[in-house]
Amino acid sequence: MTKDSTRQIGVVCATIVMIVINTLGDLIPFNGITSREVGDQLEVYFSPSNYTYSIWVLIIAGLIAYSIFQALPSQKEDPFLRKIGWLYVASCVVNSGWMVFWHYKNFFLTLVVIFILMISLIVIYRQLNIGKEKVRPGMRFFVHLPFSIYLGWITLTMFGNITYFLHSIGWDGLGLDQRIWAVALIVLSVVMAELIAFNRQDLAFLAVFIWTFAGIAQAQYGISPVFEAACAAIIFILIIAIVTIIVRPRLRKSS
């Protein structure tokens, strides 16, 4: 068996294991509590409504599509898929570890693990050169799109994990109300979205932010200024997306 074949099989197996562990985590559930019930035990403001987490269905579907696509004989020697294969396998291991730590309410380790996961996805994102490399439709829809959505969600999840960890250790927010810190995280998220839009013109990444902020706005309805900040973030990112749609064709023509 060649190194490429081993990598292709490794990616498929890693995806299966990750899906099984994430599914069992809530079906068994680990530590007698579901993922959402863990989050509901702490009152944090950078937290979306339950429906927002349905994005995992899209993420998992995308990762399955990627796993199947990269396993095709025609993709065995693709240089981009070679670069990210084992890194993706490592990210699946980290993702599975997060599920276990989260269910056992070890918020410090969940924060460490989600940070490692985010970094690994950033490296994959950069290796694929998403938004800058013109690729064939198969690569765009079965590789670039899934990782754009995955990275967008994990980035926002990391911000959420920061709030859970700080709340769990009784951090007083340096004397500031927790709602102010939630607004600060929303602003930071918008800045990150703007940077991605400017450098990568990645609409899928922006869509994840809009989806999440809509969930935060619903969950924090009537809680000022978090609700207003989430609504403003949606409007601002929509404007960024519209500008991206207008500017992107011009950038491609000039490149």
N, C-alpha and C positions, 0 to 999 in steps of 0.2 A: 504494500500500500504506500502510495506517495505521500509526501508532506501535505500537498494540497488536498488530497482525499481525506487525510486525517483531520485537517482543519475543517473541512466541510462537514464531516460527521460530528466533530466536536461542537460546532455551532448549533447543529440540530439538537444534539443531546442536551446542551446547555439551556436551550430554549424550553425544551420539554421539562427538564428538572425545575427550572424557574417557575413555569406555569403550575406544575404540580404542587410545589411548596407554597406558592401564593394562594392557590385554591384551597389546599388543605388547611392553611393558616386560619381561614374563616369558616371552613366546614367542620373542622374537629371541635372547636377552634383551639389554637394554641393558647395555653394558660387559661382556658375557659372563657375567653373574651374575644370578640371580633375586632378587626382593625378599627372600625368606626367607633365602637364602644370605648376603645382606649382613648381616642381623641376627644370624645364627648365628656370624659371624666375631668378634663382641664378646660377652664374657661379662657380661651384665647380669641383674639379678634381677627387674626390673619388666618381665618378658617372658612372655607366655602360650604355651601349646602351639600347635602348628601348626594344629590343627583350629579354633582360635578365629578364625582369619582367614577362615574360611568365611562369616563375617558379611557380608563384602563382597558375596556373592551376594544377600543380603537388601537391603543398601544400594543396590546397583545396580538391583535389581528395583524398589525403592521410588522411586528417582530416575527410572527409565523411566516408572513409573506417573504420577508427578508431571508429567513432561514431556508425556505424552499428554493427561492431564487438563487441564492449563493451556492446551493447544493447541485444545481443543474450542471451537467458535463460541460456545457458551453461557457460556464462562469468559473471553471476550475482554476484558470491561470490569470484571472482578472487582477491587475496590480492593486487596485483599490480594495477589493475584497480580501486580498492577501494581507494588506496592511492592518485591517480592522478585525480580522477573524478571531484571533486569540484574545485580543483586547475585549471584544464583545463577550467571549466566554467568561473572562474575569469579571465583567460587569454583571453577568447573570449570577455568579457566585455571591457578589457583593449585594445584589438585589435580594437574594434569598436570605442572606444574613440579616438584612434590614428587617425583613418580615418577622424573624424570630425575636430580635432585640425589641422591636416595637411592641409585640404582644406581651413581652415580659417587662414592659415599661422601663427599659433601660434607656432613657432619653439621651444620655450622653453618648452611648455607643451608636444609637440610631443616627445622631447628628454626625458623628465621625464617619459612619458607613455611607450616609447619603451624600456627604461631601466627596468621599472617594468615588462614589458612583457618578456624581455630577462631573468630576474631573475626567473620569474615563470616557464619559459621553462627549465632553468637550474635545478631547483628543480625537475620538472617532469622527466627530463633526468636522474637525480641521483636516484630518487625514482624507476625508471624502471631498474636502474643498467645496462643501455645499454652498450654493449661491454664487460661486465663482467659476466652477468647472462646468462647461457645457457637456451634458451626458445624454445618452440614449434614453428613450422613454422607460425601458425596463428598469434601468438604474435609478431613474428619477422617482418612479412610483413605488418601487419595491425596496429601495435602500435609502435614498435621501429623505423621502417623505416620512417614513417611520421614525428615523433618527431625529428629524426636526421636531416632531411631535413629542417624542420621548424626552429629548433634552429640555424642551420647553416646560413640560410637566415636572420633571425632576428638579429643575432650577427653582420653580415656585414651591415645590415640596420641601426643598432644603430651607427656604425662608420660613416656611411653616414649622419645620422641625426646630429651628432656632428658637421660635417663640415657645414651643412646648418644653424645650430643655430649660430655658430661662424661668418659665413659670414653675417647673417642677422643683427647682432649687430655691424658689422664693425670692428671686431677684426683684428688687424694688423699682427697677427702671430709672435709677439715679434720681428718684423723686418725681419723675414724670409719669403721667397716666399711661397705662398700657395701650390705650387707644391711640395715643400720639406715636408710640413706637410702631403700631400697626400701620399707621399712615406713612411713617418713614419707610417701612418696608415696601409699601405700595409704590411710593415715589421711586425708590431704588429699582424696583422691578420695571417700572416704566422706562427709566433711563437705560436699563439693560436691553429692553425691547427696542428702544430707539437705536441703540448701537448695532444690534443685530440687523435691524431693517436697513440702516445706512450702509453697513459693510457687506451684508449677505443678501438683501432683498428677499428674505425668507418669510413668505406669507403664512406658511403652516405654523412656524414658530410664533408669529404674532397672534394667530387664531387661538392657540392654546392660552395665551395671556388673556385675551378677551373672554374666553369661556370661563376661566378661573375667576377673573374679577367680577363677572356676572354672578357666579356662585357666591363670592364673598359679599357682594351687594345684597343678594337675597338673604343670606344668613345673618347679616348685620343690619338688616333693615331697621331704621329708627335709631340706630346707635351712631351718634354723631361724634367725631367727623369721619369715622371709618366708612360709613355708607356713602357719604358724599365723595370721599376720596376714591372709592372703588368705581363709582359712576363716572367721575372725571377721568379716571384711568382708561375706562372703556372708550370714552369719546376720543381721548387723545390718541390711543392706539389705533382706533378706526381711521383717524386722520392720517396717521403714519402709514397705515396699510394702503389708503387711497393714493397717497403721494408715491408710495413704493410701486404701485401698479402703473402709475403714469411714468415714473422715472426709469423703471427697470428695462422696458424695451429700448429706450435711448442708450442706456449703458451697454446693452448687448450689441446694438448696432455699431457703437463706437469701439467695441473691443475686437 
